[in-house]
Amino acid sequence: MDPVNRCKGGPADEDRRWAELVEFTEDAPRGYFLRGDLAEMELEVIAKAQNFLDSHSFLLISGPHLFQAAIMEGVGEDLRSPDQLDAFIVHTEDSHGSPFRSMYLANSPLVNFAAYLTNCQVRLTALPLRLQSSGRIYRPRRGVPDENRRFRLFYPSQTHCVSFCSAFSSDESLNPVTSIDILIKEALECFQQFYTQFGIPFRIKNKAACFLRSSEAFRLDVEVWLPSLGAWIECGHAAFHADYVSRRLRSHVGMVDEGRFLSLVQGSLVELTPFLAAYLEHYASGPPDRLA
């Protein structure tokens, strides 16, 4: 399917192509709907990403969109920050009838894997434990100009994300065949194989330490090129969290009294909305090959 192959030519044709494939609405902040072939293409990319991770031995798990405060704090989120206040969705009451906020929308794919591994004990022989998940993540967007509606696709407040997680023991004396270097190299190879097949410009860059999340010791970002902005936009990532999350959420290697914790390499293979926006922009004259 080539949803962008139907309209070729100059700016007028490009605007018509966007109008056929994306419907913007003012009923909700930064709202939009994917239409026709582009909506079908979104499903194809999700399936393609899931099959790709499955071929690399990542087991599919599913998770909720809402998480309790203990999980959010376990991954290092500051629930008092304005960004997190925007993520509250469920207002409930305690036994005395006093209102309190208890559930949070997932603002990163890490939350889903952290919840899955909370209070668990994983046998050493089961490591590395490779998991994948597919679902929406939610991020408040501030300071993004609204004069261009396409910014809603480039900087979405929510997007479908196909993500992965490798849990392992950092003690090489116990598991010498797995190390952070090996897992990061595997993540790099996965990014290169997955994005190369689409034929759009992408790059992988090392995230500066000042921009890391509190749980991250190291992070690589995958960025795609957007011609209309003349900028690179993040579309995926891989981060090393060491045992920061597992110590807080008690994710153990072996028995609890042994005091060993899982180390995590977690990332997003692809975030659908910015990826589709880049794909649609880059192939204004039609892609060289079919997506699927």
LUMMI-105126 format. One record per residue: residue number from 1; x, y, z of N, C-alpha, C in turn. Coordinates in steps of 0.02 Angstrom, whole numbers. Example, Ala and Ser with C-alpha at 12.3 -4.5 7.8 and 13.67 -1.06 7.14 Angstrom:
1  660  -284  390  615  -225  390  660  -165  390
2  642  -112  354  684  -53  357  645  2  394
This chain:
1  42  -60  0  0  0  0  44  62  0
2  29  109  -44  67  171  -48  19  229  -39
3  2  249  23  -46  303  32  -21  369  7
4  45  378  1  71  442  -21  84  443  -96
5  68  390  -131  84  385  -201  29  412  -246
6  -27  431  -215  -84  452  -256  -79  525  -278
7  -44  566  -239  -41  638  -255  32  657  -267
8  47  675  -328  114  696  -345  113  767  -372
9  167  802  -364  171  869  -392  194  920  -343
10  166  981  -350  188  1038  -310  151  1045  -245
11  156  1106  -214  125  1118  -149  50  1105  -147
12  15  1124  -200  -58  1112  -200  -74  1038  -196
13  -36  998  -233  -46  926  -230  -28  899  -161
14  24  927  -131  44  905  -64  -10  921  -13
15  -39  981  -16  -93  999  30  -153  954  21
16  -169  939  -42  -225  894  -55  -211  824  -28
17  -149  803  -34  -130  737  -8  -140  734  67
18  -119  787  103  -128  789  175  -203  789  193
19  -242  828  156  -313  832  170  -348  765  161
20  -325  725  113  -355  659  102  -337  609  157
21  -280  619  189  -254  568  234  -258  587  308
22  -264  652  323  -266  675  393  -322  725  400
23  -365  714  449  -419  761  465  -404  793  532
24  -395  859  533  -382  895  595  -448  919  624
25  -452  921  690  -513  941  724  -497  990  780
26  -542  1035  793  -535  1082  848  -576  1060  908
27  -607  1001  905  -648  978  961  -606  959  1022
28  -543  942  1011  -498  924  1065  -431  958  1052
29  -394  975  1106  -329  1008  1096  -283  965  1052
30  -259  995  999  -211  963  954  -239  899  924
31  -305  896  913  -337  836  889  -330  825  814
32  -328  762  794  -326  743  724  -347  671  717
33  -366  652  655  -382  582  640  -345  562  576
34  -318  502  576  -290  474  515  -346  445  474
35  -343  454  408  -397  432  364  -372  382  312
36  -419  342  288  -407  300  229  -344  259  232
37  -304  266  179  -244  225  173  -194  237  229
38  -191  299  255  -143  313  308  -163  278  373
39  -228  273  387  -251  236  446  -233  162  439
40  -242  135  379  -224  65  367  -148  56  372
41  -112  105  349  -39  102  352  -15  100  424
42  -48  136  469  -30  134  539  -33  63  566
43  -86  27  549  -92  -42  572  -38  -86  542
44  -20  -72  479  32  -111  446  100  -101  480
45  115  -39  498  180  -26  531  183  -59  599
46  127  -57  637  125  -90  702  138  -165  694
47  103  -196  646  113  -268  635  184  -283  612
48  211  -240  570  279  -250  545  329  -245  601
49  320  -196  646  366  -187  703  361  -245  752
50  300  -268  765  291  -325  810  323  -388  781
51  312  -400  718  342  -459  686  418  -455  685
52  444  -394  676  516  -384  676  545  -403  744
53  514  -378  798  539  -394  865  530  -468  881
54  475  -496  857  464  -568  868  519  -609  835
55  542  -588  777  595  -624  742  662  -618  779
56  666  -570  826  726  -562  867  715  -588  938
57  664  -631  946  651  -667  1009  624  -623  1065
58  589  -570  1049  556  -529  1099  483  -554  1107
59  464  -573  1168  398  -600  1182  348  -543  1194
60  290  -548  1163  240  -495  1167  202  -499  1233
61  198  -443  1268  155  -436  1327  109  -377  1317
62  55  -375  1353  9  -318  1349  3  -286  1418
63  -12  -222  1418  -18  -186  1481  -72  -134  1478
64  -89  -104  1535  -142  -52  1537  -116  15  1515
65  -161  63  1510  -142  132  1496  -134  172  1561
66  -160  146  1616  -160  182  1680  -119  144  1731
67  -81  182  1772  -37  151  1820  -42  187  1887
68  -31  149  1941  -33  179  2007  29  220  2021
69  25  263  2071  79  309  2087  144  271  2104
70  138  213  2137  198  176  2157  240  156  2097
71  207  138  2042  243  119  1981  277  180  1950
72  240  236  1946  268  296  1917  328  320  1957
73  323  318  2023  379  339  2065  437  289  2058
74  420  225  2047  472  174  2041  517  184  1980
75  490  214  1927  531  227  1868  563  296  1870
76  554  331  1927  588  394  1937  550  456  1920
77  484  451  1909  445  510  1891  431  553  1953
78  434  618  1944  417  665  1997  343  683  1989
79  301  655  2032  229  664  2024  206  734  2042
80  251  775  2068  232  843  2084  247  892  2027
81  279  868  1975  297  912  1920  235  929  1878
82  234  988  1846  177  1007  1804  163  957  1749
83  214  928  1719  203  879  1666  164  819  1691
84  179  797  1752  143  740  1779  73  759  1801
85  64  821  1823  -3  842  1842  -50  839  1783
86  -24  853  1723  -65  849  1663  -83  777  1647
87  -47  729  1675  -58  659  1657  -110  626  1701
88  -133  660  1754  -186  631  1795  -249  622  1753
89  -283  566  1765  -344  555  1727  -402  532  1770
90  -388  491  1821  -442  463  1862  -442  498  1930
91  -497  529  1947  -505  561  2012  -550  516  2055
92  -526  495  2112  -564  450  2156  -568  480  2225
93  -602  447  2270  -610  470  2339  -586  417  2387
94  -558  439  2443  -537  391  2494  -595  373  2538
95  -583  334  2591  -637  309  2633  -673  364  2671
96  -642  422  2676  -673  479  2711  -708  527  2662
97  -709  508  2598  -742  550  2548  -699  607  2522
98  -635  608  2540  -590  660  2516  -563  641  2448
99  -563  688  2401  -539  673  2333  -463  664  2332
100  -440  618  2292  -368  611  2280  -358  581  2210
101  -300  593  2183  -284  568  2116  -242  505  2124
102  -261  453  2090  -227  390  2102  -198  356  2040
103  -222  373  1982  -201  338  1921  -169  386  1872
104  -118  361  1837  -80  403  1792  -77  371  1723
105  -82  412  1671  -72  388  1603  2  373  1593
106  16  320  1554  85  302  1540  118  356  1497
107  173  384  1522  207  436  1485  271  410  1452
108  285  345  1460  341  313  1427  329  238  1426
109  356  203  1377  346  130  1374  381  94  1432
110  429  126  1465  462  95  1522  413  76  1577
111  361  117  1586  313  106  1640  280  38  1634
112  263  18  1573  229  -46  1563  274  -105  1583
113  337  -103  1562  382  -157  1579  398  -158  1654
114  405  -99  1683  419  -95  1755  362  -125  1795
115  299  -110  1775  242  -139  1809  241  -215  1802
116  258  -239  1743  258  -311  1730  309  -347  1774
117  366  -315  1786  421  -346  1823  420  -331  1898
118  372  -291  1921  368  -273  1992  359  -335  2036
119  398  -339  2090  393  -393  2139  402  -462  2107
120  445  -467  2058  455  -531  2024  523  -560  2042
121  529  -626  2032  592  -661  2039  604  -699  1974
122  659  -685  1940  674  -715  1876  735  -762  1884
123  728  -823  1862  783  -870  1865  840  -847  1821
124  901  -859  1842  959  -839  1804  959  -872  1735
125  935  -934  1732  935  -971  1669  885  -942  1618
126  839  -899  1642  789  -869  1597  814  -804  1567
127  873  -782  1588  899  -718  1564  943  -727  1503
128  947  -677  1458  910  -615  1461  836  -625  1443
129  793  -590  1478  721  -593  1466  703  -538  1418
130  682  -557  1358  666  -508  1305  591  -501  1298
131  566  -440  1307  494  -427  1304  481  -371  1254
132  422  -372  1225  399  -317  1183  327  -300  1201
133  307  -239  1187  239  -217  1202  218  -166  1150
134  153  -158  1142  126  -111  1094  67  -75  1126
135  70  -9  1127  16  29  1157  29  104  1153
136  -17  143  1179  -11  216  1175  28  244  1234
137  65  297  1220  98  335  1272  74  407  1266
138  74  442  1323  43  508  1327  95  557  1354
139  102  614  1319  151  664  1339  122  734  1331
140  116  772  1385  93  841  1378  142  880  1334
141  116  918  1287  158  958  1242  148  1032  1257
142  202  1064  1277  200  1135  1290  248  1172  1244
143  232  1234  1229  277  1275  1190  285  1255  1118
144  238  1216  1092  241  1195  1022  195  1241  982
145  219  1275  931  177  1322  893  118  1288  861
146  61  1323  859  -1  1295  833  -19  1321  764
147  21  1367  737  0  1395  673  3  1344  617
148  44  1294  624  48  1240  575  17  1178  604
149  -39  1156  577  -74  1099  605  -32  1035  604
150  15  1032  558  55  971  553  98  961  614
151  108  1013  654  147  1004  715  113  953  761
152  48  944  753  13  894  794  37  824  779
153  59  813  718  87  748  700  161  744  719
154  196  799  711  268  798  726  281  794  801
155  238  828  840  246  828  913  180  807  946
156  160  744  940  95  723  965  92  720  1041
157  32  733  1068  23  724  1140  12  651  1157
158  -5  610  1108  -9  538  1118  8  503  1052
159  38  445  1058  56  408  998  60  335  1015
160  48  293  965  56  221  974  131  205  970
161  154  163  1016  225  149  1021  235  73  1024
162  280  47  983  301  -23  987  369  -23  1021
163  373  -53  1080  432  -47  1122  459  -115  1141
164  519  -115  1171  552  -177  1190  590  -167  1255
165  606  -223  1287  643  -221  1350  684  -285  1356
166  748  -279  1374  791  -336  1388  812  -332  1461
167  791  -382  1500  809  -385  1571  864  -437  1579
168  917  -419  1615  974  -463  1621  1009  -451  1687
169  1058  -493  1703  1099  -484  1762  1164  -450  1742
170  1180  -395  1776  1241  -359  1760  1303  -392  1789
171  1292  -446  1829  1348  -483  1858  1374  -532  1806
172  1427  -514  1771  1453  -555  1716  1481  -621  1740
173  1498  -626  1805  1521  -690  1830  1465  -742  1832
174  1403  -717  1836  1345  -762  1836  1319  -774  1766
175  1325  -724  1722  1298  -729  1655  1347  -697  1606
176  1403  -730  1591  1456  -700  1551  1438  -687  1479
177  1384  -719  1452  1368  -711  1382  1325  -650  1369
178  1302  -617  1421  1259  -558  1413  1290  -499  1450
179  1295  -443  1417  1321  -383  1448  1286  -323  1418
180  1295  -265  1448  1264  -204  1423  1290  -189  1353
181  1354  -201  1341  1383  -187  1274  1349  -230  1221
182  1337  -293  1236  1305  -338  1187  1234  -316  1173
183  1196  -298  1226  1126  -280  1217  1118  -213  1181
184  1162  -165  1195  1159  -102  1159  1176  -112  1086
185  1225  -155  1072  1243  -171  1003  1183  -204  967
186  1148  -249  1001  1089  -280  972  1035  -228  957
187  1026  -180  1002  976  -128  991  994  -85  931
188  1058  -68  924  1081  -29  866  1068  -67  801
189  1082  -131  800  1071  -171  740  997  -174  723
190  955  -180  775  882  -182  763  858  -117  732
191  881  -60  758  861  5  731  882  10  658
192  943  -7  644  969  0  576  931  -45  527
193  917  -107  546  880  -152  503  809  -129  492
194  776  -106  546  706  -88  541  696  -25  499
195  735  28  511  723  92  478  750  92  407
196  802  54  394  831  53  326  780  30  275
197  737  -17  294  690  -45  246  638  5  221
198  628  61  256  578  111  236  607  164  190
199  672  169  187  703  215  140  698  288  158
200  685  305  221  682  375  242  745  391  282
201  769  453  279  830  471  316  820  464  392
202  866  432  425  865  427  498  936  429  524
203  941  443  588  1007  442  620  998  418  692
204  1053  393  721  1054  370  790  1106  412  826
205  1084  445  879  1130  490  914  1130  476  989
206  1186  491  1020  1195  483  1092  1163  542  1128
207  1118  528  1175  1084  581  1212  1132  611  1263
208  1135  677  1266  1177  711  1314  1154  696  1385
209  1201  691  1431  1185  672  1500  1135  719  1532
210  1137  783  1515  1092  832  1546  1019  822  1527
211  1006  782  1474  938  770  1451  912  700  1470
212  951  661  1507  930  594  1526  876  597  1580
213  831  547  1579  784  538  1634  822  515  1696
214  790  522  1753  824  505  1816  845  432  1819
215  809  388  1784  825  316  1787  877  295  1736
216  894  339  1689  936  320  1632  1010  334  1647
217  1052  284  1631  1124  292  1635  1154  307  1567
218  1117  290  1514  1142  297  1446  1082  292  1400
219  1083  331  1344  1025  330  1299  1046  347  1228
220  1018  309  1181  1025  323  1110  956  341  1082
221  953  394  1043  891  415  1011  894  400  936
222  837  376  909  829  368  837  788  427  813
223  813  464  765  779  523  739  768  517  664
224  710  540  641  695  541  569  694  613  546
225  708  623  482  713  690  453  646  714  428
226  627  776  447  566  807  423  584  866  378
227  573  859  313  592  912  266  559  979  280
228  495  979  299  460  1043  308  486  1082  368
229  513  1048  418  542  1081  476  617  1092  469
230  647  1054  424  720  1055  420  751  1032  485
231  720  980  515  742  959  582  736  883  589
232  773  857  637  769  787  655  721  780  714
233  675  732  710  625  721  761  632  650  790
234  632  645  856  640  580  888  583  533  870
235  601  471  852  552  422  831  562  355  868
236  615  349  907  629  288  944  689  300  988
237  703  252  1032  761  259  1076  778  192  1108
238  838  189  1138  858  133  1180  897  162  1238
239  879  140  1299  911  169  1359  931  113  1407
240  987  124  1441  1011  78  1492  992  107  1560
241  953  69  1599  928  92  1664  965  60  1723
242  1015  19  1708  1050  -18  1761  998  -52  1806
243  1008  -50  1872  959  -81  1917  918  -28  1955
244  917  34  1928  881  89  1961  808  71  1972
245  774  47  1920  702  32  1925  691  -32  1965
246  731  -84  1952  719  -149  1984  730  -146  2060
247  776  -105  2083  785  -99  2156  725  -65  2188
248  697  -15  2154  640  21  2182  576  -20  2180
249  570  -64  2129  510  -104  2121  521  -177  2136
250  579  -194  2164  595  -261  2189  588  -314  2135
251  627  -305  2082  630  -354  2028  697  -391  2035
252  693  -453  2057  752  -490  2079  776  -540  2028
253  842  -554  2031  871  -610  1996  879  -666  2048
254  844  -721  2038  847  -775  2087  808  -759  2150
255  829  -788  2206  794  -779  2269  804  -709  2297
256  753  -686  2334  755  -618  2361  814  -608  2408
257  829  -659  2449  882  -651  2499  952  -650  2468
258  957  -663  2402  1022  -660  2369  1042  -588  2352
259  993  -543  2353  1007  -472  2344  1030  -452  2274
260  1010  -489  2222  1028  -471  2154  967  -444  2117
261  978  -392  2077  923  -359  2043  933  -358  1968
262  878  -356  1932  880  -353  1859  909  -286  1835
263  948  -288  1782  967  -228  1745  924  -225  1682
264  907  -165  1660  860  -158  1604  890  -116  1547
265  882  -142  1487  891  -102  1426  822  -97  1394
266  794  -38  1392  726  -29  1368  724  25  1315
267  680  17  1267  675  68  1215  612  64  1175
268  604  110  1128  549  111  1080  577  97  1012
269  552  46  979  574  33  911  547  86  864
270  483  105  873  454  156  830  395  188  865
271  390  254  860  331  291  881  293  309  818
272  231  285  814  195  284  751  181  353  721
273  155  400  761  133  463  733  189  503  701
274  244  516  736  299  553  702  329  513  645
275  329  446  650  356  406  595  313  414  532
276  247  410  539  203  417  482  207  488  452
277  214  538  496  220  606  470  283  614  428
278  338  584  452  401  588  414  396  549  349
279  365  491  352  358  449  292  316  485  240
280  261  516  263  216  551  218  250  612  187
281  289  648  226  323  707  200  379  688  152
282  418  639  171  477  623  132  460  598  62
283  404  563  57  384  535  -7  329  575  -40
284  341  640  -46  292  684  -79  280  663  -151
285  330  633  -182  323  611  -251  312  535  -257
286  299  504  -199  286  432  -199  346  392  -178
287  337  342  -135  392  301  -110  418  255  -164
288  481  234  -159  510  190  -210  482  120  -207
289  461  98  -148  437  30  -140  374  30  -97
290  339  -25  -101  279  -33  -59  301  -43  13
291  257  -20  59  272  -27  130  272  -100  150
292  222  -136  127  215  -206  148  201  -249  87
